[in-house]
């Protein structure tokens, strides 16, 4: 992924690359959403306030959808990338 330059593309598209942990998925660390923000997450939790503000929106997706959406900068079907 690093050699292919994919991480750089994801970051340029707005992705937040983090170490694997239970930080944002439990609302306890970095990457928390603010009121009105949208999170597209491969986490298995999406109830209100789980990833930050109760006024934000959290959508669950597959890793392929997350990658395609990071590249496009919007929620995207991976078959379209």
mmCIF file of the N, C-alpha and C atoms, coordinates in Angstrom:
data_MODEL
# 
_entry.id   MODEL 
# 
loop_
_atom_site.group_PDB 
_atom_site.id 
_atom_site.type_symbol 
_atom_site.label_atom_id 
_atom_site.label_alt_id 
_atom_site.label_comp_id 
_atom_site.label_asym_id 
_atom_site.label_entity_id 
_atom_site.label_seq_id 
_atom_site.pdbx_PDB_ins_code 
_atom_site.Cartn_x 
_atom_site.Cartn_y 
_atom_site.Cartn_z 
_atom_site.occupancy 
_atom_site.B_iso_or_equiv 
_atom_site.pdbx_formal_charge 
_atom_site.auth_seq_id 
_atom_site.auth_comp_id 
_atom_site.auth_asym_id 
_atom_site.auth_atom_id 
_atom_site.pdbx_PDB_model_num 
ATOM 1   N N  . UNK A 1 1  ? 0.819   -1.185 0.000  1.00 0.00 ? 1  UNK A N  1 
ATOM 2   C CA . UNK A 1 1  ? 0.000   0.000  0.000  1.00 0.00 ? 1  UNK A CA 1 
ATOM 3   C C  . UNK A 1 1  ? 0.863   1.250  0.000  1.00 0.00 ? 1  UNK A C  1 
ATOM 4   N N  . UNK A 1 2  ? 1.919   1.260  0.825  1.00 0.00 ? 2  UNK A N  1 
ATOM 5   C CA . UNK A 1 2  ? 2.806   2.425  0.842  1.00 0.00 ? 2  UNK A CA 1 
ATOM 6   C C  . UNK A 1 2  ? 3.563   2.558  -0.468 1.00 0.00 ? 2  UNK A C  1 
ATOM 7   N N  . UNK A 1 3  ? 4.121   1.459  -0.950 1.00 0.00 ? 3  UNK A N  1 
ATOM 8   C CA . UNK A 1 3  ? 4.894   1.501  -2.193 1.00 0.00 ? 3  UNK A CA 1 
ATOM 9   C C  . UNK A 1 3  ? 4.031   1.897  -3.384 1.00 0.00 ? 3  UNK A C  1 
ATOM 10  N N  . UNK A 1 4  ? 2.779   1.499  -3.378 1.00 0.00 ? 4  UNK A N  1 
ATOM 11  C CA . UNK A 1 4  ? 1.878   1.819  -4.487 1.00 0.00 ? 4  UNK A CA 1 
ATOM 12  C C  . UNK A 1 4  ? 1.366   3.258  -4.413 1.00 0.00 ? 4  UNK A C  1 
ATOM 13  N N  . UNK A 1 5  ? 1.631   3.935  -3.298 1.00 0.00 ? 5  UNK A N  1 
ATOM 14  C CA . UNK A 1 5  ? 1.196   5.317  -3.147 1.00 0.00 ? 5  UNK A CA 1 
ATOM 15  C C  . UNK A 1 5  ? -0.264  5.481  -2.764 1.00 0.00 ? 5  UNK A C  1 
ATOM 16  N N  . UNK A 1 6  ? -0.904  4.405  -2.321 1.00 0.00 ? 6  UNK A N  1 
ATOM 17  C CA . UNK A 1 6  ? -2.332  4.474  -2.013 1.00 0.00 ? 6  UNK A CA 1 
ATOM 18  C C  . UNK A 1 6  ? -2.631  5.301  -0.769 1.00 0.00 ? 6  UNK A C  1 
ATOM 19  N N  . UNK A 1 7  ? -1.796  5.178  0.260  1.00 0.00 ? 7  UNK A N  1 
ATOM 20  C CA . UNK A 1 7  ? -2.043  5.938  1.484  1.00 0.00 ? 7  UNK A CA 1 
ATOM 21  C C  . UNK A 1 7  ? -2.013  7.433  1.182  1.00 0.00 ? 7  UNK A C  1 
ATOM 22  N N  . UNK A 1 8  ? -1.059  7.866  0.375  1.00 0.00 ? 8  UNK A N  1 
ATOM 23  C CA . UNK A 1 8  ? -0.968  9.277  -0.004 1.00 0.00 ? 8  UNK A CA 1 
ATOM 24  C C  . UNK A 1 8  ? -2.243  9.728  -0.724 1.00 0.00 ? 8  UNK A C  1 
ATOM 25  N N  . UNK A 1 9  ? -2.764  8.893  -1.613 1.00 0.00 ? 9  UNK A N  1 
ATOM 26  C CA . UNK A 1 9  ? -4.005  9.228  -2.325 1.00 0.00 ? 9  UNK A CA 1 
ATOM 27  C C  . UNK A 1 9  ? -5.176  9.339  -1.355 1.00 0.00 ? 9  UNK A C  1 
ATOM 28  N N  . UNK A 1 10 ? -5.255  8.407  -0.406 1.00 0.00 ? 10 UNK A N  1 
ATOM 29  C CA . UNK A 1 10 ? -6.342  8.431  0.568  1.00 0.00 ? 10 UNK A CA 1 
ATOM 30  C C  . UNK A 1 10 ? -6.290  9.709  1.402  1.00 0.00 ? 10 UNK A C  1 
ATOM 31  N N  . UNK A 1 11 ? -5.098  10.061 1.878  1.00 0.00 ? 11 UNK A N  1 
ATOM 32  C CA . UNK A 1 11 ? -4.942  11.256 2.709  1.00 0.00 ? 11 UNK A CA 1 
ATOM 33  C C  . UNK A 1 11 ? -5.288  12.515 1.912  1.00 0.00 ? 11 UNK A C  1 
ATOM 34  N N  . UNK A 1 12 ? -4.848  12.583 0.669  1.00 0.00 ? 12 UNK A N  1 
ATOM 35  C CA . UNK A 1 12 ? -5.172  13.744 -0.172 1.00 0.00 ? 12 UNK A CA 1 
ATOM 36  C C  . UNK A 1 12 ? -6.679  13.867 -0.394 1.00 0.00 ? 12 UNK A C  1 
ATOM 37  N N  . UNK A 1 13 ? -7.375  12.737 -0.380 1.00 0.00 ? 13 UNK A N  1 
ATOM 38  C CA . UNK A 1 13 ? -8.831  12.743 -0.563 1.00 0.00 ? 13 UNK A CA 1 
ATOM 39  C C  . UNK A 1 13 ? -9.569  13.019 0.743  1.00 0.00 ? 13 UNK A C  1 
ATOM 40  N N  . UNK A 1 14 ? -8.821  13.128 1.853  1.00 0.00 ? 14 UNK A N  1 
ATOM 41  C CA . UNK A 1 14 ? -9.444  13.469 3.126  1.00 0.00 ? 14 UNK A CA 1 
ATOM 42  C C  . UNK A 1 14 ? -9.539  12.351 4.135  1.00 0.00 ? 14 UNK A C  1 
ATOM 43  N N  . UNK A 1 15 ? -8.971  11.189 3.831  1.00 0.00 ? 15 UNK A N  1 
ATOM 44  C CA . UNK A 1 15 ? -9.018  10.076 4.781  1.00 0.00 ? 15 UNK A CA 1 
ATOM 45  C C  . UNK A 1 15 ? -8.126  10.366 5.984  1.00 0.00 ? 15 UNK A C  1 
ATOM 46  N N  . UNK A 1 16 ? -8.517  9.870  7.124  1.00 0.00 ? 16 UNK A N  1 
ATOM 47  C CA . UNK A 1 16 ? -7.722  9.963  8.338  1.00 0.00 ? 16 UNK A CA 1 
ATOM 48  C C  . UNK A 1 16 ? -7.144  8.578  8.578  1.00 0.00 ? 16 UNK A C  1 
ATOM 49  N N  . UNK A 1 17 ? -5.834  8.450  8.457  1.00 0.00 ? 17 UNK A N  1 
ATOM 50  C CA . UNK A 1 17 ? -5.172  7.159  8.619  1.00 0.00 ? 17 UNK A CA 1 
ATOM 51  C C  . UNK A 1 17 ? -4.682  7.059  10.057 1.00 0.00 ? 17 UNK A C  1 
ATOM 52  N N  . UNK A 1 18 ? -5.105  6.018  10.741 1.00 0.00 ? 18 UNK A N  1 
ATOM 53  C CA . UNK A 1 18 ? -4.776  5.847  12.148 1.00 0.00 ? 18 UNK A CA 1 
ATOM 54  C C  . UNK A 1 18 ? -4.250  4.448  12.402 1.00 0.00 ? 18 UNK A C  1 
ATOM 55  N N  . UNK A 1 19 ? -3.628  4.274  13.551 1.00 0.00 ? 19 UNK A N  1 
ATOM 56  C CA . UNK A 1 19 ? -3.190  2.940  13.968 1.00 0.00 ? 19 UNK A CA 1 
ATOM 57  C C  . UNK A 1 19 ? -4.418  2.135  14.374 1.00 0.00 ? 19 UNK A C  1 
ATOM 58  N N  . UNK A 1 20 ? -4.390  0.808  14.186 1.00 0.00 ? 20 UNK A N  1 
ATOM 59  C CA . UNK A 1 20 ? -5.520  -0.008 14.612 1.00 0.00 ? 20 UNK A CA 1 
ATOM 60  C C  . UNK A 1 20 ? -5.678  0.066  16.134 1.00 0.00 ? 20 UNK A C  1 
ATOM 61  N N  . UNK A 1 21 ? -6.832  0.491  16.583 1.00 0.00 ? 21 UNK A N  1 
ATOM 62  C CA . UNK A 1 21 ? -7.091  0.591  18.022 1.00 0.00 ? 21 UNK A CA 1 
ATOM 63  C C  . UNK A 1 21 ? -8.581  0.820  18.249 1.00 0.00 ? 21 UNK A C  1 
ATOM 64  N N  . UNK A 1 22 ? -8.957  0.984  19.479 1.00 0.00 ? 22 UNK A N  1 
ATOM 65  C CA . UNK A 1 22 ? -10.359 1.243  19.830 1.00 0.00 ? 22 UNK A CA 1 
ATOM 66  C C  . UNK A 1 22 ? -10.572 2.708  20.154 1.00 0.00 ? 22 UNK A C  1 
ATOM 67  N N  . UNK A 1 23 ? -9.923  3.609  19.442 1.00 0.00 ? 23 UNK A N  1 
ATOM 68  C CA . UNK A 1 23 ? -10.042 5.039  19.706 1.00 0.00 ? 23 UNK A CA 1 
ATOM 69  C C  . UNK A 1 23 ? -11.344 5.633  19.230 1.00 0.00 ? 23 UNK A C  1 
ATOM 70  N N  . UNK A 1 24 ? -11.436 5.997  17.946 1.00 0.00 ? 24 UNK A N  1 
ATOM 71  C CA . UNK A 1 24 ? -12.637 6.667  17.478 1.00 0.00 ? 24 UNK A CA 1 
ATOM 72  C C  . UNK A 1 24 ? -13.876 5.776  17.493 1.00 0.00 ? 24 UNK A C  1 
ATOM 73  N N  . UNK A 1 25 ? -13.698 4.472  17.402 1.00 0.00 ? 25 UNK A N  1 
ATOM 74  C CA . UNK A 1 25 ? -14.879 3.597  17.359 1.00 0.00 ? 25 UNK A CA 1 
ATOM 75  C C  . UNK A 1 25 ? -15.642 3.622  18.674 1.00 0.00 ? 25 UNK A C  1 
ATOM 76  N N  . UNK A 1 26 ? -14.992 4.004  19.771 1.00 0.00 ? 26 UNK A N  1 
ATOM 77  C CA . UNK A 1 26 ? -15.693 4.084  21.049 1.00 0.00 ? 26 UNK A CA 1 
ATOM 78  C C  . UNK A 1 26 ? -15.865 5.524  21.505 1.00 0.00 ? 26 UNK A C  1 
ATOM 79  N N  . UNK A 1 27 ? -15.517 6.466  20.643 1.00 0.00 ? 27 UNK A N  1 
ATOM 80  C CA . UNK A 1 27 ? -15.662 7.872  20.995 1.00 0.00 ? 27 UNK A CA 1 
ATOM 81  C C  . UNK A 1 27 ? -14.657 8.322  22.029 1.00 0.00 ? 27 UNK A C  1 
ATOM 82  N N  . UNK A 1 28 ? -13.494 7.672  22.065 1.00 0.00 ? 28 UNK A N  1 
ATOM 83  C CA . UNK A 1 28 ? -12.547 7.963  23.125 1.00 0.00 ? 28 UNK A CA 1 
ATOM 84  C C  . UNK A 1 28 ? -11.268 8.649  22.723 1.00 0.00 ? 28 UNK A C  1 
ATOM 85  N N  . UNK A 1 29 ? -11.039 8.941  21.471 1.00 0.00 ? 29 UNK A N  1 
ATOM 86  C CA . UNK A 1 29 ? -9.746  9.523  21.107 1.00 0.00 ? 29 UNK A CA 1 
ATOM 87  C C  . UNK A 1 29 ? -9.875  10.393 19.865 1.00 0.00 ? 29 UNK A C  1 
ATOM 88  N N  . UNK A 1 30 ? -8.913  10.293 18.983 1.00 0.00 ? 30 UNK A N  1 
ATOM 89  C CA . UNK A 1 30 ? -8.817  11.091 17.759 1.00 0.00 ? 30 UNK A CA 1 
ATOM 90  C C  . UNK A 1 30 ? -9.865  10.678 16.732 1.00 0.00 ? 30 UNK A C  1 
ATOM 91  N N  . UNK A 1 31 ? -10.118 11.561 15.782 1.00 0.00 ? 31 UNK A N  1 
ATOM 92  C CA . UNK A 1 31 ? -11.028 11.231 14.693 1.00 0.00 ? 31 UNK A CA 1 
ATOM 93  C C  . UNK A 1 31 ? -12.498 11.353 15.029 1.00 0.00 ? 31 UNK A C  1 
ATOM 94  N N  . UNK A 1 32 ? -12.832 12.034 16.127 1.00 0.00 ? 32 UNK A N  1 
ATOM 95  C CA . UNK A 1 32 ? -14.234 12.165 16.506 1.00 0.00 ? 32 UNK A CA 1 
ATOM 96  C C  . UNK A 1 32 ? -14.935 13.178 15.613 1.00 0.00 ? 32 UNK A C  1 
ATOM 97  N N  . UNK A 1 33 ? -16.192 12.902 15.300 1.00 0.00 ? 33 UNK A N  1 
ATOM 98  C CA . UNK A 1 33 ? -16.938 13.812 14.428 1.00 0.00 ? 33 UNK A CA 1 
ATOM 99  C C  . UNK A 1 33 ? -17.631 14.900 15.250 1.00 0.00 ? 33 UNK A C  1 
ATOM 100 N N  . UNK A 1 34 ? -17.778 16.064 14.630 1.00 0.00 ? 34 UNK A N  1 
ATOM 101 C CA . UNK A 1 34 ? -18.444 17.213 15.241 1.00 0.00 ? 34 UNK A CA 1 
ATOM 102 C C  . UNK A 1 34 ? -19.896 17.264 14.767 1.00 0.00 ? 34 UNK A C  1 
ATOM 103 N N  . UNK A 1 35 ? -20.708 18.128 15.372 1.00 0.00 ? 35 UNK A N  1 
ATOM 104 C CA . UNK A 1 35 ? -22.092 18.268 14.911 1.00 0.00 ? 35 UNK A CA 1 
ATOM 105 C C  . UNK A 1 35 ? -22.149 18.560 13.413 1.00 0.00 ? 35 UNK A C  1 
ATOM 106 N N  . UNK A 1 36 ? -22.991 17.821 12.691 1.00 0.00 ? 36 UNK A N  1 
ATOM 107 C CA . UNK A 1 36 ? -23.161 18.017 11.257 1.00 0.00 ? 36 UNK A CA 1 
ATOM 108 C C  . UNK A 1 36 ? -22.162 17.284 10.384 1.00 0.00 ? 36 UNK A C  1 
ATOM 109 N N  . UNK A 1 37 ? -21.109 16.719 10.972 1.00 0.00 ? 37 UNK A N  1 
ATOM 110 C CA . UNK A 1 37 ? -20.128 15.983 10.173 1.00 0.00 ? 37 UNK A CA 1 
ATOM 111 C C  . UNK A 1 37 ? -20.620 14.568 9.889  1.00 0.00 ? 37 UNK A C  1 
ATOM 112 N N  . UNK A 1 38 ? -20.022 13.951 8.869  1.00 0.00 ? 38 UNK A N  1 
ATOM 113 C CA . UNK A 1 38 ? -20.378 12.595 8.462  1.00 0.00 ? 38 UNK A CA 1 
ATOM 114 C C  . UNK A 1 38 ? -19.147 11.710 8.554  1.00 0.00 ? 38 UNK A C  1 
ATOM 115 N N  . UNK A 1 39 ? -19.321 10.515 9.103  1.00 0.00 ? 39 UNK A N  1 
ATOM 116 C CA . UNK A 1 39 ? -18.249 9.527  9.176  1.00 0.00 ? 39 UNK A CA 1 
ATOM 117 C C  . UNK A 1 39 ? -18.664 8.295  8.375  1.00 0.00 ? 39 UNK A C  1 
ATOM 118 N N  . UNK A 1 40 ? -17.765 7.833  7.542  1.00 0.00 ? 40 UNK A N  1 
ATOM 119 C CA . UNK A 1 40 ? -17.953 6.565  6.839  1.00 0.00 ? 40 UNK A CA 1 
ATOM 120 C C  . UNK A 1 40 ? -16.948 5.620  7.460  1.00 0.00 ? 40 UNK A C  1 
ATOM 121 N N  . UNK A 1 41 ? -17.404 4.576  8.095  1.00 0.00 ? 41 UNK A N  1 
ATOM 122 C CA . UNK A 1 41 ? -16.541 3.774  8.951  1.00 0.00 ? 41 UNK A CA 1 
ATOM 123 C C  . UNK A 1 41 ? -16.672 2.279  8.690  1.00 0.00 ? 41 UNK A C  1 
ATOM 124 N N  . UNK A 1 42 ? -15.556 1.583  8.819  1.00 0.00 ? 42 UNK A N  1 
ATOM 125 C CA . UNK A 1 42 ? -15.567 0.127  8.743  1.00 0.00 ? 42 UNK A CA 1 
ATOM 126 C C  . UNK A 1 42 ? -15.771 -0.484 10.129 1.00 0.00 ? 42 UNK A C  1 
ATOM 127 N N  . UNK A 1 43 ? -15.974 0.362  11.126 1.00 0.00 ? 43 UNK A N  1 
ATOM 128 C CA . UNK A 1 43 ? -16.250 -0.087 12.488 1.00 0.00 ? 43 UNK A CA 1 
ATOM 129 C C  . UNK A 1 43 ? -17.588 -0.826 12.516 1.00 0.00 ? 43 UNK A C  1 
ATOM 130 N N  . UNK A 1 44 ? -17.811 -1.597 13.552 1.00 0.00 ? 44 UNK A N  1 
ATOM 131 C CA . UNK A 1 44 ? -19.074 -2.335 13.624 1.00 0.00 ? 44 UNK A CA 1 
ATOM 132 C C  . UNK A 1 44 ? -20.101 -1.662 14.543 1.00 0.00 ? 44 UNK A C  1 
ATOM 133 N N  . UNK A 1 45 ? -19.919 -0.388 14.809 1.00 0.00 ? 45 UNK A N  1 
ATOM 134 C CA . UNK A 1 45 ? -20.838 0.344  15.677 1.00 0.00 ? 45 UNK A CA 1 
ATOM 135 C C  . UNK A 1 45 ? -21.241 1.652  15.007 1.00 0.00 ? 45 UNK A C  1 
ATOM 136 N N  . UNK A 1 46 ? -22.529 2.003  15.075 1.00 0.00 ? 46 UNK A N  1 
ATOM 137 C CA . UNK A 1 46 ? -22.937 3.278  14.498 1.00 0.00 ? 46 UNK A CA 1 
ATOM 138 C C  . UNK A 1 46 ? -24.049 3.969  15.267 1.00 0.00 ? 46 UNK A C  1 
ATOM 139 N N  . UNK A 1 47 ? -24.213 3.664  16.559 1.00 0.00 ? 47 UNK A N  1 
ATOM 140 C CA . UNK A 1 47 ? -25.281 4.345  17.276 1.00 0.00 ? 47 UNK A CA 1 
ATOM 141 C C  . UNK A 1 47 ? -24.890 5.784  17.596 1.00 0.00 ? 47 UNK A C  1 
ATOM 142 N N  . UNK A 1 48 ? -25.892 6.636  17.844 1.00 0.00 ? 48 UNK A N  1 
ATOM 143 C CA . UNK A 1 48 ? -25.659 8.070  18.052 1.00 0.00 ? 48 UNK A CA 1 
ATOM 144 C C  . UNK A 1 48 ? -24.629 8.308  19.152 1.00 0.00 ? 48 UNK A C  1 
ATOM 145 N N  . UNK A 1 49 ? -23.667 9.162  18.846 1.00 0.00 ? 49 UNK A N  1 
ATOM 146 C CA . UNK A 1 49 ? -22.641 9.534  19.805 1.00 0.00 ? 49 UNK A CA 1 
ATOM 147 C C  . UNK A 1 49 ? -21.470 8.571  19.896 1.00 0.00 ? 49 UNK A C  1 
ATOM 148 N N  . UNK A 1 50 ? -21.527 7.460  19.236 1.00 0.00 ? 50 UNK A N  1 
ATOM 149 C CA . UNK A 1 50 ? -20.466 6.448  19.330 1.00 0.00 ? 50 UNK A CA 1 
ATOM 150 C C  . UNK A 1 50 ? -19.136 6.981  18.813 1.00 0.00 ? 50 UNK A C  1 
ATOM 151 N N  . UNK A 1 51 ? -19.176 7.807  17.781 1.00 0.00 ? 51 UNK A N  1 
ATOM 152 C CA . UNK A 1 51 ? -17.938 8.322  17.198 1.00 0.00 ? 51 UNK A CA 1 
ATOM 153 C C  . UNK A 1 51 ? -17.822 9.833  17.349 1.00 0.00 ? 51 UNK A C  1 
ATOM 154 N N  . UNK A 1 52 ? -18.453 10.377 18.368 1.00 0.00 ? 52 UNK A N  1 
ATOM 155 C CA . UNK A 1 52 ? -18.380 11.815 18.601 1.00 0.00 ? 52 UNK A CA 1 
ATOM 156 C C  . UNK A 1 52 ? -19.757 12.388 18.861 1.00 0.00 ? 52 UNK A C  1 
ATOM 157 N N  . UNK A 1 53 ? -20.049 13.516 18.217 1.00 0.00 ? 53 UNK A N  1 
ATOM 158 C CA . UNK A 1 53 ? -21.299 14.234 18.445 1.00 0.00 ? 53 UNK A CA 1 
ATOM 159 C C  . UNK A 1 53 ? -22.533 13.398 18.099 1.00 0.00 ? 53 UNK A C  1 
ATOM 160 N N  . UNK A 1 54 ? -23.567 13.546 18.913 1.00 0.00 ? 54 UNK A N  1 
ATOM 161 C CA . UNK A 1 54 ? -24.847 12.894 18.607 1.00 0.00 ? 54 UNK A CA 1 
ATOM 162 C C  . UNK A 1 54 ? -25.542 13.584 17.438 1.00 0.00 ? 54 UNK A C  1 
ATOM 163 N N  . UNK A 1 55 ? -25.016 14.736 17.012 1.00 0.00 ? 55 UNK A N  1 
ATOM 164 C CA . UNK A 1 55 ? -25.581 15.466 15.879 1.00 0.00 ? 55 UNK A CA 1 
ATOM 165 C C  . UNK A 1 55 ? -24.833 15.181 14.577 1.00 0.00 ? 55 UNK A C  1 
ATOM 166 N N  . UNK A 1 56 ? -23.887 14.240 14.612 1.00 0.00 ? 56 UNK A N  1 
ATOM 167 C CA . UNK A 1 56 ? -23.184 13.805 13.406 1.00 0.00 ? 56 UNK A CA 1 
ATOM 168 C C  . UNK A 1 56 ? -23.837 12.545 12.866 1.00 0.00 ? 56 UNK A C  1 
ATOM 169 N N  . UNK A 1 57 ? -23.442 12.135 11.670 1.00 0.00 ? 57 UNK A N  1 
ATOM 170 C CA . UNK A 1 57 ? -23.989 10.919 11.062 1.00 0.00 ? 57 UNK A CA 1 
ATOM 171 C C  . UNK A 1 57 ? -22.859 9.926  10.837 1.00 0.00 ? 57 UNK A C  1 
ATOM 172 N N  . UNK A 1 58 ? -23.126 8.658  11.153 1.00 0.00 ? 58 UNK A N  1 
ATOM 173 C CA . UNK A 1 58 ? -22.141 7.599  10.967 1.00 0.00 ? 58 UNK A CA 1 
ATOM 174 C C  . UNK A 1 58 ? -22.741 6.538  10.053 1.00 0.00 ? 58 UNK A C  1 
ATOM 175 N N  . UNK A 1 59 ? -22.051 6.244  8.975  1.00 0.00 ? 59 UNK A N  1 
ATOM 176 C CA . UNK A 1 59 ? -22.466 5.199  8.042  1.00 0.00 ? 59 UNK A CA 1 
ATOM 177 C C  . UNK A 1 59 ? -21.439 4.075  8.100  1.00 0.00 ? 59 UNK A C  1 
ATOM 178 N N  . UNK A 1 60 ? -21.909 2.845  8.122  1.00 0.00 ? 60 UNK A N  1 
ATOM 179 C CA . UNK A 1 60 ? -21.018 1.688  8.118  1.00 0.00 ? 60 UNK A CA 1 
ATOM 180 C C  . UNK A 1 60 ? -20.794 1.232  6.686  1.00 0.00 ? 60 UNK A C  1 
ATOM 181 N N  . UNK A 1 61 ? -19.594 0.706  6.418  1.00 0.00 ? 61 UNK A N  1 
ATOM 182 C CA . UNK A 1 61 ? -19.288 0.253  5.057  1.00 0.00 ? 61 UNK A CA 1 
ATOM 183 C C  . UNK A 1 61 ? -18.210 -0.823 5.083  1.00 0.00 ? 61 UNK A C  1 
ATOM 184 N N  . UNK A 1 62 ? -18.007 -1.433 3.938  1.00 0.00 ? 62 UNK A N  1 
ATOM 185 C CA . UNK A 1 62 ? -16.939 -2.417 3.770  1.00 0.00 ? 62 UNK A CA 1 
ATOM 186 C C  . UNK A 1 62 ? -15.610 -1.687 3.580  1.00 0.00 ? 62 UNK A C  1 
ATOM 187 N N  . UNK A 1 63 ? -14.482 -2.371 3.784  1.00 0.00 ? 63 UNK A N  1 
ATOM 188 C CA . UNK A 1 63 ? -13.182 -1.754 3.499  1.00 0.00 ? 63 UNK A CA 1 
ATOM 189 C C  . UNK A 1 63 ? -13.065 -1.266 2.054  1.00 0.00 ? 63 UNK A C  1 
ATOM 190 N N  . UNK A 1 64 ? -13.628 -2.003 1.106  1.00 0.00 ? 64 UNK A N  1 
ATOM 191 C CA . UNK A 1 64 ? -13.562 -1.585 -0.303 1.00 0.00 ? 64 UNK A CA 1 
ATOM 192 C C  . UNK A 1 64 ? -14.327 -0.281 -0.519 1.00 0.00 ? 64 UNK A C  1 
ATOM 193 N N  . UNK A 1 65 ? -15.488 -0.159 0.108  1.00 0.00 ? 65 UNK A N  1 
ATOM 194 C CA . UNK A 1 65 ? -16.262 1.077  -0.010 1.00 0.00 ? 65 UNK A CA 1 
ATOM 195 C C  . UNK A 1 65 ? -15.536 2.231  0.666  1.00 0.00 ? 65 UNK A C  1 
ATOM 196 N N  . UNK A 1 66 ? -14.907 1.980  1.809  1.00 0.00 ? 66 UNK A N  1 
ATOM 197 C CA . UNK A 1 66 ? -14.143 3.032  2.495  1.00 0.00 ? 66 UNK A CA 1 
ATOM 198 C C  . UNK A 1 66 ? -13.003 3.529  1.616  1.00 0.00 ? 66 UNK A C  1 
ATOM 199 N N  . UNK A 1 67 ? -12.276 2.615  0.994  1.00 0.00 ? 67 UNK A N  1 
ATOM 200 C CA . UNK A 1 67 ? -11.154 2.998  0.131  1.00 0.00 ? 67 UNK A CA 1 
ATOM 201 C C  . UNK A 1 67 ? -11.639 3.785  -1.085 1.00 0.00 ? 67 UNK A C  1 
ATOM 202 N N  . UNK A 1 68 ? -12.677 3.304  -1.738 1.00 0.00 ? 68 UNK A N  1 
ATOM 203 C CA . UNK A 1 68 ? -13.212 3.997  -2.917 1.00 0.00 ? 68 UNK A CA 1 
ATOM 204 C C  . UNK A 1 68 ? -13.728 5.381  -2.539 1.00 0.00 ? 68 UNK A C  1 
ATOM 205 N N  . UNK A 1 69 ? -14.372 5.479  -1.399 1.00 0.00 ? 69 UNK A N  1 
ATOM 206 C CA . UNK A 1 69 ? -14.921 6.755  -0.946 1.00 0.00 ? 69 UNK A CA 1 
ATOM 207 C C  . UNK A 1 69 ? -13.818 7.733  -0.573 1.00 0.00 ? 69 UNK A C  1 
ATOM 208 N N  . UNK A 1 70 ? -12.737 7.229  0.001  1.00 0.00 ? 70 UNK A N  1 
ATOM 209 C CA . UNK A 1 70 ? -11.597 8.092  0.326  1.00 0.00 ? 70 UNK A CA 1 
ATOM 210 C C  . UNK A 1 70 ? -10.977 8.658  -0.944 1.00 0.00 ? 70 UNK A C  1 
ATOM 211 N N  . UNK A 1 71 ? -10.882 7.847  -1.966 1.00 0.00 ? 71 UNK A N  1 
ATOM 212 C CA . UNK A 1 71 ? -10.307 8.305  -3.242 1.00 0.00 ? 71 UNK A CA 1 
ATOM 213 C C  . UNK A 1 71 ? -11.196 9.370  -3.879 1.00 0.00 ? 71 UNK A C  1 
ATOM 214 N N  . UNK A 1 72 ? -12.510 9.148  -3.867 1.00 0.00 ? 72 UNK A N  1 
ATOM 215 C CA . UNK A 1 72 ? -13.444 10.058 -4.534 1.00 0.00 ? 72 UNK A CA 1 
ATOM 216 C C  . UNK A 1 72 ? -13.843 11.259 -3.672 1.00 0.00 ? 72 UNK A C  1 
ATOM 217 N N  . UNK A 1 73 ? -13.688 11.143 -2.348 1.00 0.00 ? 73 UNK A N  1 
ATOM 218 C CA . UNK A 1 73 ? -14.079 12.239 -1.468 1.00 0.00 ? 73 UNK A CA 1 
ATOM 219 C C  . UNK A 1 73 ? -15.560 12.281 -1.154 1.00 0.00 ? 73 UNK A C  1 
ATOM 220 N N  . UNK A 1 74 ? -16.275 11.218 -1.485 1.00 0.00 ? 74 UNK A N  1 
ATOM 221 C CA . UNK A 1 74 ? -17.701 11.086 -1.179 1.00 0.00 ? 74 UNK A CA 1 
ATOM 222 C C  . UNK A 1 74 ? -18.039 9.607  -1.137 1.00 0.00 ? 74 UNK A C  1 
ATOM 223 N N  . UNK A 1 75 ? -19.165 9.256  -0.530 1.00 0.00 ? 75 UNK A N  1 
ATOM 224 C CA . UNK A 1 75 ? -19.542 7.848  -0.444 1.00 0.00 ? 75 UNK A CA 1 
ATOM 225 C C  . UNK A 1 75 ? -19.695 7.302  -1.858 1.00 0.00 ? 75 UNK A C  1 
ATOM 226 N N  . UNK A 1 76 ? -18.919 6.242  -2.151 1.00 0.00 ? 76 UNK A N  1 
ATOM 227 C CA . UNK A 1 76 ? -18.781 5.742  -3.520 1.00 0.00 ? 76 UNK A CA 1 
ATOM 228 C C  . UNK A 1 76 ? -18.852 4.223  -3.565 1.00 0.00 ? 76 UNK A C  1 
ATOM 229 N N  . UNK A 1 77 ? -19.516 3.701  -4.554 1.00 0.00 ? 77 UNK A N  1 
ATOM 230 C CA . UNK A 1 77 ? -19.528 2.267  -4.833 1.00 0.00 ? 77 UNK A CA 1 
ATOM 231 C C  . UNK A 1 77 ? -18.136 1.894  -5.347 1.00 0.00 ? 77 UNK A C  1 
ATOM 232 N N  . UNK A 1 78 ? -17.451 0.935  -4.726 1.00 0.00 ? 78 UNK A N  1 
ATOM 233 C CA . UNK A 1 78 ? -16.089 0.600  -5.160 1.00 0.00 ? 78 UNK A CA 1 
ATOM 234 C C  . UNK A 1 78 ? -16.006 0.109  -6.602 1.00 0.00 ? 78 UNK A C  1 
ATOM 235 N N  . UNK A 1 79 ? -17.115 -0.346 -7.153 1.00 0.00 ? 79 UNK A N  1 
ATOM 236 C CA . UNK A 1 79 ? -17.099 -0.785 -8.556 1.00 0.00 ? 79 UNK A CA 1 
ATOM 237 C C  . UNK A 1 79 ? -16.993 0.396  -9.516 1.00 0.00 ? 79 UNK A C  1 
ATOM 238 N N  . UNK A 1 80 ? -17.147 1.613  -8.999 1.00 0.00 ? 80 UNK A N  1 
ATOM 239 C CA . UNK A 1 80 ? -17.083 2.810  -9.837 1.00 0.00 ? 80 UNK A CA 1 
ATOM 240 C C  . UNK A 1 80 ? -15.697 3.458  -9.852 1.00 0.00 ? 80 UNK A C  1 
ATOM 241 N N  . UNK A 1 81 ? -14.756 2.874  -9.136 1.00 0.00 ? 81 UNK A N  1 
ATOM 242 C CA . UNK A 1 81 ? -13.403 3.466  -9.053 1.00 0.00 ? 81 UNK A CA 1 
ATOM 243 C C  . UNK A 1 81 ? -12.437 2.657  -9.893 1.00 0.00 ? 81 UNK A C  1 
# 
